[in-house]
Amino acid sequence: MKILSVASEVYPLIKTGGLADVAGALPAALAAIGVDMHVLLPGYSSVMAKLVNPVRLLEFDDLIGVGAAILACRLDGIQYLVLDAPELFDREGGPYTDASGKDHPDNWRRFAALCRAAALITETGLDDWFPDIVHAHDWQAGLVPVYIKHTTASPVPTVMTVHNLAFQGQFSPAIFAELGLPQSVFTMDGVEYYGDVSYLKGGLQLASAITTVSPTYAQEIRTPEFGMGLEGLINARSADLHGIVNGIDTEVWDPAADPMIAAGYSHGKLKQRQINRKALAERFGLDNAPGPVFTVVSRLTWQKGMDVLAEAADEIVGMGGRLAILGAGDPALEAALAEAAERHPGKIGVIIGYDEALSHLIQAGGDALLVPSRFEPCGLTQLCGLRYGNVPIVARTGGLADTIIDANEAASAARVATGFQFSPVTTDALLQAVRSAIRAFAEPKTWNRLQDRGMKSDVSWERSAARYVELYSRLLAARSDKQPSDD
């Protein structure tokens, strides 16, 4: 089975969030069960610098108005296909924004070119490699099913995965004429969305199957509260909607062999974890008080509930907790958390930015991980928290609800709890969960059991990869049934 995966970011080549982790880990998980996945991504300057002996496979004289090529490069067993289009991707800033943080004004063209290239690969192949299915991720790859449906002679099945429905790739209708699509596509049954062009809406409308990154989120996006205006379309396609929870790369995230932490350890052998706890406290300027260290690795945004955390910070310290916070996002929330750290020196440490190595140390040295998201399609930090014994405290939503077993009375008595859930996302509810965690932390045996059960949880891609293979197989079987027989 040959799959072409299309994503705007893929770890370890380029990462801004969880999409990159998923797009980077899924190919290896699928390879272990016999699936050949090639990964197509943009040739950002930082990506091009990491390629080793790339091979030029396809040339495009006019790919949505620019010259481009497909480069192939195998790194650590994964076959990457990089869209080399310097006019689109060789520039300062990040994948989506310029150095000042503003969206690149030609993002519509940049990601339309990525999608068009994917469709062309299905027709021309790459040295006799032709994909059976194309798997597109988020709005940046939303036009993949559209181009395949409307510009290829023999459309292959497509899967559209929604990592976060809040980001939809909505642009002015003026761009449509430059996309190279028939005018009939600019309708309610295509990419038209309240008079604009929506890349994600087009992908959801025309993909053979739709997946989200957790079963609960698949149901949540069918409601007005979480559907972001697309709940009508999603409900109309409910028969093609599948929730498959994410996993994490358990080789990258392995506390026993992690080169980014101060000392390795494993479940049942947590003594070495104290070395990481001390290193974490030093990095964030925290004192050695006996209470738990609550940690955050997150975008600092309203979606992630960081305003609620900022409101709760003083009381968390008052209850004997300390906070180590890593992230960046809304300037007002960054400032609010920094001010809390100024009010409580030695009790709250805040580092603004993204640091992959530090995120590993936070998981290895923290006592509890706070994830107060208002909505969370899946979430990966709580899976890393489980793996590292950093007990998750999560809002009861999306993938957080699917992956953490609340330490309520029944679950605790049955010894299956792995963390704490709370709802709704309010300051009071978060503080109640924190109080429960502090009580459990005061009983070392209780806390160690929570850590041990979390570390034994299966957070790998194994089961989820099997679910994707099942879906791919179903799509291929359906396509075969539609093919005319030789008779």
Secondary structure, 3 states (H helix, E strand, C coil): CEEEEECCCCCCCCCCCHHHHHHHHHHHHHHCCCCEEEEEEECCHHHHCCCCCCEEEEEEEEECCEEEEEEEEEECCEEEEEEECHHHHCCCCCCCECCCCCECCCHHHHHHHHHHHHHHHHHHCECCECCCEEEEECHHHCCHHHHHHHHCCCCCCEEEEECCCCCCCEECHHHHHHCCCCHHHCCCCCCEECCEEEHHHHHHHHCCEEEECCHHHHHHCCCCCCCCCCHHHHHHCHHHEEECCCCCCCCCCCCCCCCCCCCCCECCECCCHHHHHHHHHHHHCCCCCCCCEEEEEEEECCCCCHHHHHHHHHHHHHCCCEEEEEEEECHHHHHHHHHHHHHCCCCEEEEECCCHHHHHHHHHHCCEEEECCCCCCCCCHHHHHHHHCCEEEEECCHHHHHHCCECCHHHHHCCCCCEEEECCCCHHHHHHHHHHHHHHHCCHHHHHHHHHHHHHCCCCCHHHHHHHHHHHHHHHHHHHHHCCCCC
